Amino acid sequence: MLFITRYSYPPKARDAVIARFKETGGLPPAGIKLLGRWTFVAGGGGFHLCEATDASLFAKWAMQWNDLMTIESHPVLDDQQLAGVL
């Protein structure tokens, strides 16, 4: 299943977010395949497109970051999958 994860952080957390990202690479836990990551040009957040079969892994990933930022993960469908539902 595909998931969009949006993250945002306040300006005061910027330096801590950068430091943690440099330390960890911002990679998800095993079981989540990161298909792409896009960061807003002006900073402050961005989003990931991921694939996983266990949604609880997103809670694990969020727990690694939610002291610095707000994280929202949502399952999504591509057009072909949506057409099958419609």
PDB file as gemmi writes it, atoms N, CA and C in Angstrom:
CRYST1    1.000    1.000    1.000  90.00  90.00  90.00 P 1                      
ATOM      1  N   MET A   1       0.843  -1.166   0.000  1.00  0.00           N  
ATOM      2  CA  MET A   1       0.000   0.000   0.000  1.00  0.00           C  
ATOM      3  C   MET A   1       0.893   1.236   0.000  1.00  0.00           C  
ATOM      4  N   LEU A   2       0.431   2.266  -0.696  1.00  0.00           N  
ATOM      5  CA  LEU A   2       1.173   3.525  -0.750  1.00  0.00           C  
ATOM      6  C   LEU A   2       0.707   4.474   0.351  1.00  0.00           C  
ATOM      7  N   PHE A   3       1.644   5.245   0.875  1.00  0.00           N  
ATOM      8  CA  PHE A   3       1.368   6.230   1.905  1.00  0.00           C  
ATOM      9  C   PHE A   3       2.069   7.536   1.548  1.00  0.00           C  
ATOM     10  N   ILE A   4       1.377   8.637   1.796  1.00  0.00           N  
ATOM     11  CA  ILE A   4       1.992   9.966   1.753  1.00  0.00           C  
ATOM     12  C   ILE A   4       2.201  10.383   3.200  1.00  0.00           C  
ATOM     13  N   THR A   5       3.409  10.780   3.513  1.00  0.00           N  
ATOM     14  CA  THR A   5       3.715  11.301   4.841  1.00  0.00           C  
ATOM     15  C   THR A   5       4.145  12.746   4.682  1.00  0.00           C  
ATOM     16  N   ARG A   6       3.412  13.644   5.327  1.00  0.00           N  
ATOM     17  CA  ARG A   6       3.762  15.055   5.300  1.00  0.00           C  
ATOM     18  C   ARG A   6       4.371  15.407   6.643  1.00  0.00           C  
ATOM     19  N   TYR A   7       5.452  16.165   6.595  1.00  0.00           N  
ATOM     20  CA  TYR A   7       6.100  16.594   7.831  1.00  0.00           C  
ATOM     21  C   TYR A   7       6.302  18.100   7.794  1.00  0.00           C  
ATOM     22  N   SER A   8       6.227  18.711   8.962  1.00  0.00           N  
ATOM     23  CA  SER A   8       6.480  20.148   9.071  1.00  0.00           C  
ATOM     24  C   SER A   8       7.093  20.423  10.438  1.00  0.00           C  
ATOM     25  N   TYR A   9       7.894  21.461  10.474  1.00  0.00           N  
ATOM     26  CA  TYR A   9       8.535  21.821  11.729  1.00  0.00           C  
ATOM     27  C   TYR A   9       8.631  23.340  11.837  1.00  0.00           C  
ATOM     28  N   PRO A  10       8.608  23.846  13.072  1.00  0.00           N  
ATOM     29  CA  PRO A  10       8.701  25.289  13.272  1.00  0.00           C  
ATOM     30  C   PRO A  10      10.142  25.763  13.066  1.00  0.00           C  
ATOM     31  N   PRO A  11      10.320  27.039  12.735  1.00  0.00           N  
ATOM     32  CA  PRO A  11      11.678  27.562  12.523  1.00  0.00           C  
ATOM     33  C   PRO A  11      12.631  27.297  13.682  1.00  0.00           C  
ATOM     34  N   LYS A  12      12.112  27.323  14.920  1.00  0.00           N  
ATOM     35  CA  LYS A  12      13.003  27.124  16.070  1.00  0.00           C  
ATOM     36  C   LYS A  12      13.576  25.704  16.131  1.00  0.00           C  
ATOM     37  N   ALA A  13      12.956  24.731  15.429  1.00  0.00           N  
ATOM     38  CA  ALA A  13      13.441  23.348  15.427  1.00  0.00           C  
ATOM     39  C   ALA A  13      14.380  23.052  14.258  1.00  0.00           C  
ATOM     40  N   ARG A  14      14.576  24.021  13.378  1.00  0.00           N  
ATOM     41  CA  ARG A  14      15.340  23.790  12.153  1.00  0.00           C  
ATOM     42  C   ARG A  14      16.714  23.170  12.395  1.00  0.00           C  
ATOM     43  N   ASP A  15      17.506  23.755  13.266  1.00  0.00           N  
ATOM     44  CA  ASP A  15      18.871  23.259  13.481  1.00  0.00           C  
ATOM     45  C   ASP A  15      18.877  21.841  14.041  1.00  0.00           C  
ATOM     46  N   ALA A  16      17.950  21.541  14.944  1.00  0.00           N  
ATOM     47  CA  ALA A  16      17.865  20.188  15.508  1.00  0.00           C  
ATOM     48  C   ALA A  16      17.409  19.188  14.449  1.00  0.00           C  
ATOM     49  N   VAL A  17      16.473  19.588  13.580  1.00  0.00           N  
ATOM     50  CA  VAL A  17      16.013  18.706  12.493  1.00  0.00           C  
ATOM     51  C   VAL A  17      17.171  18.412  11.540  1.00  0.00           C  
ATOM     52  N   ILE A  18      17.920  19.440  11.172  1.00  0.00           N  
ATOM     53  CA  ILE A  18      19.053  19.254  10.270  1.00  0.00           C  
ATOM     54  C   ILE A  18      20.085  18.320  10.895  1.00  0.00           C  
ATOM     55  N   ALA A  19      20.393  18.526  12.163  1.00  0.00           N  
ATOM     56  CA  ALA A  19      21.385  17.679  12.844  1.00  0.00           C  
ATOM     57  C   ALA A  19      20.931  16.224  12.880  1.00  0.00           C  
ATOM     58  N   ARG A  20      19.657  15.972  13.204  1.00  0.00           N  
ATOM     59  CA  ARG A  20      19.166  14.594  13.267  1.00  0.00           C  
ATOM     60  C   ARG A  20      19.142  13.964  11.882  1.00  0.00           C  
ATOM     61  N   PHE A  21      18.770  14.761  10.880  1.00  0.00           N  
ATOM     62  CA  PHE A  21      18.748  14.239   9.513  1.00  0.00           C  
ATOM     63  C   PHE A  21      20.158  13.847   9.071  1.00  0.00           C  
ATOM     64  N   LYS A  22      21.142  14.678   9.365  1.00  0.00           N  
ATOM     65  CA  LYS A  22      22.529  14.350   9.011  1.00  0.00           C  
ATOM     66  C   LYS A  22      22.995  13.093   9.730  1.00  0.00           C  
ATOM     67  N   GLU A  23      22.556  12.918  10.964  1.00  0.00           N  
ATOM     68  CA  GLU A  23      22.961  11.755  11.767  1.00  0.00           C  
ATOM     69  C   GLU A  23      22.294  10.467  11.280  1.00  0.00           C  
ATOM     70  N   THR A  24      21.016  10.535  10.923  1.00  0.00           N  
ATOM     71  CA  THR A  24      20.249   9.326  10.616  1.00  0.00           C  
ATOM     72  C   THR A  24      19.959   9.122   9.135  1.00  0.00           C  
ATOM     73  N   GLY A  25      20.082  10.176   8.344  1.00  0.00           N  
ATOM     74  CA  GLY A  25      19.692  10.111   6.940  1.00  0.00           C  
ATOM     75  C   GLY A  25      18.184  10.196   6.763  1.00  0.00           C  
ATOM     76  N   GLY A  26      17.452  10.285   7.855  1.00  0.00           N  
ATOM     77  CA  GLY A  26      16.001  10.395   7.791  1.00  0.00           C  
ATOM     78  C   GLY A  26      15.319   9.178   7.203  1.00  0.00           C  
ATOM     79  N   LEU A  27      15.995   8.053   7.244  1.00  0.00           N  
ATOM     80  CA  LEU A  27      15.448   6.848   6.627  1.00  0.00           C  
ATOM     81  C   LEU A  27      14.372   6.212   7.490  1.00  0.00           C  
ATOM     82  N   PRO A  28      13.369   5.616   6.857  1.00  0.00           N  
ATOM     83  CA  PRO A  28      12.313   4.947   7.612  1.00  0.00           C  
ATOM     84  C   PRO A  28      12.806   3.622   8.191  1.00  0.00           C  
ATOM     85  N   PRO A  29      12.040   3.061   9.119  1.00  0.00           N  
ATOM     86  CA  PRO A  29      12.404   1.750   9.662  1.00  0.00           C  
ATOM     87  C   PRO A  29      12.241   0.651   8.614  1.00  0.00           C  
ATOM     88  N   ALA A  30      12.870  -0.483   8.863  1.00  0.00           N  
ATOM     89  CA  ALA A  30      12.728  -1.643   7.980  1.00  0.00           C  
ATOM     90  C   ALA A  30      11.247  -1.953   7.810  1.00  0.00           C  
ATOM     91  N   GLY A  31      10.860  -2.261   6.593  1.00  0.00           N  
ATOM     92  CA  GLY A  31       9.468  -2.562   6.295  1.00  0.00           C  
ATOM     93  C   GLY A  31       8.763  -1.432   5.561  1.00  0.00           C  
ATOM     94  N   ILE A  32       9.383  -0.242   5.559  1.00  0.00           N  
ATOM     95  CA  ILE A  32       8.866   0.885   4.785  1.00  0.00           C  
ATOM     96  C   ILE A  32       9.853   1.163   3.665  1.00  0.00           C  
ATOM     97  N   LYS A  33       9.356   1.135   2.438  1.00  0.00           N  
ATOM     98  CA  LYS A  33      10.193   1.459   1.283  1.00  0.00           C  
ATOM     99  C   LYS A  33       9.959   2.917   0.918  1.00  0.00           C  
ATOM    100  N   LEU A  34      11.002   3.724   1.041  1.00  0.00           N  
ATOM    101  CA  LEU A  34      10.929   5.139   0.695  1.00  0.00           C  
ATOM    102  C   LEU A  34      11.050   5.265  -0.820  1.00  0.00           C  
ATOM    103  N   LEU A  35       9.965   5.706  -1.469  1.00  0.00           N  
ATOM    104  CA  LEU A  35       9.952   5.834  -2.928  1.00  0.00           C  
ATOM    105  C   LEU A  35      10.421   7.216  -3.376  1.00  0.00           C  
ATOM    106  N   GLY A  36      10.265   8.198  -2.519  1.00  0.00           N  
ATOM    107  CA  GLY A  36      10.708   9.552  -2.848  1.00  0.00           C  
ATOM    108  C   GLY A  36      10.496  10.481  -1.674  1.00  0.00           C  
ATOM    109  N   ARG A  37      11.326  11.526  -1.630  1.00  0.00           N  
ATOM    110  CA  ARG A  37      11.203  12.538  -0.580  1.00  0.00           C  
ATOM    111  C   ARG A  37      11.356  13.894  -1.259  1.00  0.00           C  
ATOM    112  N   TRP A  38      10.448  14.796  -0.932  1.00  0.00           N  
ATOM    113  CA  TRP A  38      10.506  16.146  -1.461  1.00  0.00           C  
ATOM    114  C   TRP A  38      10.444  17.117  -0.293  1.00  0.00           C  
ATOM    115  N   THR A  39      11.334  18.106  -0.320  1.00  0.00           N  
ATOM    116  CA  THR A  39      11.415  19.102   0.738  1.00  0.00           C  
ATOM    117  C   THR A  39      11.024  20.456   0.154  1.00  0.00           C  
ATOM    118  N   PHE A  40      10.219  21.192   0.891  1.00  0.00           N  
ATOM    119  CA  PHE A  40       9.816  22.516   0.435  1.00  0.00           C  
ATOM    120  C   PHE A  40      11.051  23.403   0.300  1.00  0.00           C  
ATOM    121  N   VAL A  41      11.136  24.143  -0.785  1.00  0.00           N  
ATOM    122  CA  VAL A  41      12.311  24.966  -1.088  1.00  0.00           C  
ATOM    123  C   VAL A  41      12.616  25.940   0.046  1.00  0.00           C  
ATOM    124  N   ALA A  42      11.606  26.511   0.630  1.00  0.00           N  
ATOM    125  CA  ALA A  42      11.811  27.478   1.706  1.00  0.00           C  
ATOM    126  C   ALA A  42      12.048  26.808   3.056  1.00  0.00           C  
ATOM    127  N   GLY A  43      12.057  25.478   3.080  1.00  0.00           N  
ATOM    128  CA  GLY A  43      12.259  24.748   4.334  1.00  0.00           C  
ATOM    129  C   GLY A  43      10.960  24.618   5.104  1.00  0.00           C  
ATOM    130  N   GLY A  44      11.058  24.084   6.285  1.00  0.00           N  
ATOM    131  CA  GLY A  44       9.898  23.955   7.150  1.00  0.00           C  
ATOM    132  C   GLY A  44       9.118  22.669   6.988  1.00  0.00           C  
ATOM    133  N   GLY A  45       9.504  21.820   6.012  1.00  0.00           N  
ATOM    134  CA  GLY A  45       8.796  20.559   5.862  1.00  0.00           C  
ATOM    135  C   GLY A  45       8.873  20.012   4.459  1.00  0.00           C  
ATOM    136  N   GLY A  46       8.012  19.036   4.203  1.00  0.00           N  
ATOM    137  CA  GLY A  46       7.972  18.382   2.914  1.00  0.00           C  
ATOM    138  C   GLY A  46       7.112  17.137   3.005  1.00  0.00           C  
ATOM    139  N   PHE A  47       7.353  16.206   2.096  1.00  0.00           N  
ATOM    140  CA  PHE A  47       6.579  14.967   2.137  1.00  0.00           C  
ATOM    141  C   PHE A  47       7.363  13.812   1.555  1.00  0.00           C  
ATOM    142  N   HIS A  48       6.923  12.598   1.906  1.00  0.00           N  
ATOM    143  CA  HIS A  48       7.503  11.342   1.423  1.00  0.00           C  
ATOM    144  C   HIS A  48       6.406  10.551   0.715  1.00  0.00           C  
ATOM    145  N   LEU A  49       6.799   9.788  -0.261  1.00  0.00           N  
ATOM    146  CA  LEU A  49       5.931   8.753  -0.822  1.00  0.00           C  
ATOM    147  C   LEU A  49       6.583   7.437  -0.448  1.00  0.00           C  
ATOM    148  N   CYS A  50       5.822   6.580   0.223  1.00  0.00           N  
ATOM    149  CA  CYS A  50       6.361   5.320   0.742  1.00  0.00           C  
ATOM    150  C   CYS A  50       5.439   4.167   0.391  1.00  0.00           C  
ATOM    151  N   GLU A  51       5.997   2.972   0.501  1.00  0.00           N  
ATOM    152  CA  GLU A  51       5.222   1.752   0.321  1.00  0.00           C  
ATOM    153  C   GLU A  51       5.452   0.866   1.537  1.00  0.00           C  
ATOM    154  N   ALA A  52       4.370   0.305   2.070  1.00  0.00           N  
ATOM    155  CA  ALA A  52       4.470  -0.572   3.240  1.00  0.00           C  
ATOM    156  C   ALA A  52       3.208  -1.428   3.337  1.00  0.00           C  
ATOM    157  N   THR A  53       3.336  -2.534   4.035  1.00  0.00           N  
ATOM    158  CA  THR A  53       2.175  -3.387   4.273  1.00  0.00           C  
ATOM    159  C   THR A  53       1.677  -3.257   5.710  1.00  0.00           C  
ATOM    160  N   ASP A  54       2.449  -2.616   6.563  1.00  0.00           N  
ATOM    161  CA  ASP A  54       2.097  -2.486   7.978  1.00  0.00           C  
ATOM    162  C   ASP A  54       2.081  -1.008   8.355  1.00  0.00           C  
ATOM    163  N   ALA A  55       0.900  -0.451   8.517  1.00  0.00           N  
ATOM    164  CA  ALA A  55       0.763   0.975   8.828  1.00  0.00           C  
ATOM    165  C   ALA A  55       1.375   1.329  10.176  1.00  0.00           C  
ATOM    166  N   SER A  56       1.477   0.376  11.085  1.00  0.00           N  
ATOM    167  CA  SER A  56       2.036   0.688  12.404  1.00  0.00           C  
ATOM    168  C   SER A  56       3.509   1.092  12.317  1.00  0.00           C  
ATOM    169  N   LEU A  57       4.176   0.724  11.241  1.00  0.00           N  
ATOM    170  CA  LEU A  57       5.570   1.137  11.068  1.00  0.00           C  
ATOM    171  C   LEU A  57       5.693   2.651  10.949  1.00  0.00           C  
ATOM    172  N   PHE A  58       4.632   3.311  10.461  1.00  0.00           N  
ATOM    173  CA  PHE A  58       4.661   4.764  10.365  1.00  0.00           C  
ATOM    174  C   PHE A  58       4.612   5.405  11.746  1.00  0.00           C  
ATOM    175  N   ALA A  59       3.950   4.757  12.682  1.00  0.00           N  
ATOM    176  CA  ALA A  59       3.959   5.238  14.065  1.00  0.00           C  
ATOM    177  C   ALA A  59       5.366   5.139  14.638  1.00  0.00           C  
ATOM    178  N   LYS A  60       6.046   4.057  14.341  1.00  0.00           N  
ATOM    179  CA  LYS A  60       7.429   3.885  14.802  1.00  0.00           C  
ATOM    180  C   LYS A  60       8.324   4.980  14.246  1.00  0.00           C  
ATOM    181  N   TRP A  61       8.181   5.255  12.952  1.00  0.00           N  
ATOM    182  CA  TRP A  61       8.972   6.298  12.311  1.00  0.00           C  
ATOM    183  C   TRP A  61       8.649   7.667  12.910  1.00  0.00           C  
ATOM    184  N   ALA A  62       7.359   7.937  13.109  1.00  0.00           N  
ATOM    185  CA  ALA A  62       6.942   9.220  13.678  1.00  0.00           C  
ATOM    186  C   ALA A  62       7.521   9.421  15.078  1.00  0.00           C  
ATOM    187  N   MET A  63       7.579   8.349  15.851  1.00  0.00           N  
ATOM    188  CA  MET A  63       8.114   8.458  17.215  1.00  0.00           C  
ATOM    189  C   MET A  63       9.586   8.873  17.221  1.00  0.00           C  
ATOM    190  N   GLN A  64      10.295   8.637  16.131  1.00  0.00           N  
ATOM    191  CA  GLN A  64      11.697   9.043  16.036  1.00  0.00           C  
ATOM    192  C   GLN A  64      11.845  10.539  15.768  1.00  0.00           C  
ATOM    193  N   TRP A  65      10.746  11.196  15.379  1.00  0.00           N  
ATOM    194  CA  TRP A  65      10.819  12.590  14.945  1.00  0.00           C  
ATOM    195  C   TRP A  65       9.809  13.511  15.616  1.00  0.00           C  
ATOM    196  N   ASN A  66       8.766  12.983  16.250  1.00  0.00           N  
ATOM    197  CA  ASN A  66       7.674  13.860  16.654  1.00  0.00           C  
ATOM    198  C   ASN A  66       7.984  14.782  17.832  1.00  0.00           C  
ATOM    199  N   ASP A  67       9.184  14.698  18.379  1.00  0.00           N  
ATOM    200  CA  ASP A  67       9.594  15.692  19.364  1.00  0.00           C  
ATOM    201  C   ASP A  67      10.019  16.991  18.677  1.00  0.00           C  
ATOM    202  N   LEU A  68      10.282  16.919  17.363  1.00  0.00           N  
ATOM    203  CA  LEU A  68      10.733  18.091  16.610  1.00  0.00           C  
ATOM    204  C   LEU A  68       9.736  18.576  15.570  1.00  0.00           C  
ATOM    205  N   MET A  69       8.885  17.680  15.094  1.00  0.00           N  
ATOM    206  CA  MET A  69       8.010  18.054  13.991  1.00  0.00           C  
ATOM    207  C   MET A  69       6.664  17.362  14.081  1.00  0.00           C  
ATOM    208  N   THR A  70       5.742  17.894  13.293  1.00  0.00           N  
ATOM    209  CA  THR A  70       4.428  17.287  13.135  1.00  0.00           C  
ATOM    210  C   THR A  70       4.478  16.375  11.919  1.00  0.00           C  
ATOM    211  N   ILE A  71       3.960  15.162  12.061  1.00  0.00           N  
ATOM    212  CA  ILE A  71       4.012  14.173  10.987  1.00  0.00           C  
ATOM    213  C   ILE A  71       2.617  13.587  10.793  1.00  0.00           C  
ATOM    214  N   GLU A  72       2.175  13.549   9.549  1.00  0.00           N  
ATOM    215  CA  GLU A  72       0.892  12.947   9.201  1.00  0.00           C  
ATOM    216  C   GLU A  72       1.122  11.940   8.087  1.00  0.00           C  
ATOM    217  N   SER A  73       0.646  10.715   8.259  1.00  0.00           N  
ATOM    218  CA  SER A  73       0.750   9.680   7.228  1.00  0.00           C  
ATOM    219  C   SER A  73      -0.647   9.254   6.811  1.00  0.00           C  
ATOM    220  N   HIS A  74      -0.847   9.148   5.493  1.00  0.00           N  
ATOM    221  CA  HIS A  74      -2.154   8.793   4.955  1.00  0.00           C  
ATOM    222  C   HIS A  74      -1.992   7.762   3.843  1.00  0.00           C  
ATOM    223  N   PRO A  75      -2.791   6.699   3.879  1.00  0.00           N  
ATOM    224  CA  PRO A  75      -2.785   5.770   2.738  1.00  0.00           C  
ATOM    225  C   PRO A  75      -3.370   6.483   1.522  1.00  0.00           C  
ATOM    226  N   VAL A  76      -2.819   6.190   0.345  1.00  0.00           N  
ATOM    227  CA  VAL A  76      -3.284   6.815  -0.894  1.00  0.00           C  
ATOM    228  C   VAL A  76      -3.427   5.761  -1.982  1.00  0.00           C  
ATOM    229  N   LEU A  77      -4.225   6.096  -2.990  1.00  0.00           N  
ATOM    230  CA  LEU A  77      -4.426   5.230  -4.152  1.00  0.00           C  
ATOM    231  C   LEU A  77      -3.963   5.966  -5.396  1.00  0.00           C  
ATOM    232  N   ASP A  78      -3.384   5.232  -6.349  1.00  0.00           N  
ATOM    233  CA  ASP A  78      -3.096   5.842  -7.638  1.00  0.00           C  
ATOM    234  C   ASP A  78      -4.376   5.795  -8.472  1.00  0.00           C  
ATOM    235  N   ASP A  79      -4.349   6.396  -9.662  1.00  0.00           N  
ATOM    236  CA  ASP A  79      -5.560   6.478 -10.484  1.00  0.00           C  
ATOM    237  C   ASP A  79      -6.122   5.096 -10.847  1.00  0.00           C  
ATOM    238  N   GLN A  80      -5.250   4.161 -11.138  1.00  0.00           N  
ATOM    239  CA  GLN A  80      -5.706   2.825 -11.507  1.00  0.00           C  
ATOM    240  C   GLN A  80      -6.409   2.151 -10.316  1.00  0.00           C  
ATOM    241  N   GLN A  81      -5.839   2.264  -9.141  1.00  0.00           N  
ATOM    242  CA  GLN A  81      -6.456   1.669  -7.957  1.00  0.00           C  
ATOM    243  C   GLN A  81      -7.796   2.353  -7.653  1.00  0.00           C  
ATOM    244  N   LEU A  82      -7.837   3.648  -7.783  1.00  0.00           N  
ATOM    245  CA  LEU A  82      -9.078   4.375  -7.529  1.00  0.00           C  
ATOM    246  C   LEU A  82     -10.155   3.984  -8.545  1.00  0.00           C  
ATOM    247  N   ALA A  83      -9.761   3.820  -9.788  1.00  0.00           N  
ATOM    248  CA  ALA A  83     -10.716   3.416 -10.818  1.00  0.00           C  
ATOM    249  C   ALA A  83     -11.371   2.073 -10.466  1.00  0.00           C  
ATOM    250  N   GLY A  84     -10.596   1.173  -9.853  1.00  0.00           N  
ATOM    251  CA  GLY A  84     -11.150  -0.113  -9.431  1.00  0.00           C  
ATOM    252  C   GLY A  84     -12.177   0.035  -8.325  1.00  0.00           C  
ATOM    253  N   VAL A  85     -12.037   1.051  -7.523  1.00  0.00           N  
ATOM    254  CA  VAL A  85     -12.982   1.308  -6.435  1.00  0.00           C  
ATOM    255  C   VAL A  85     -14.242   1.976  -6.985  1.00  0.00           C  
ATOM    256  N   LEU A  86     -14.045   2.864  -7.941  1.00  0.00           N  
ATOM    257  CA  LEU A  86     -15.183   3.622  -8.480  1.00  0.00           C  
ATOM    258  C   LEU A  86     -16.038   2.763  -9.372  1.00  0.00           C  
TER     259      LEU A  86                                                      
END                                                                             
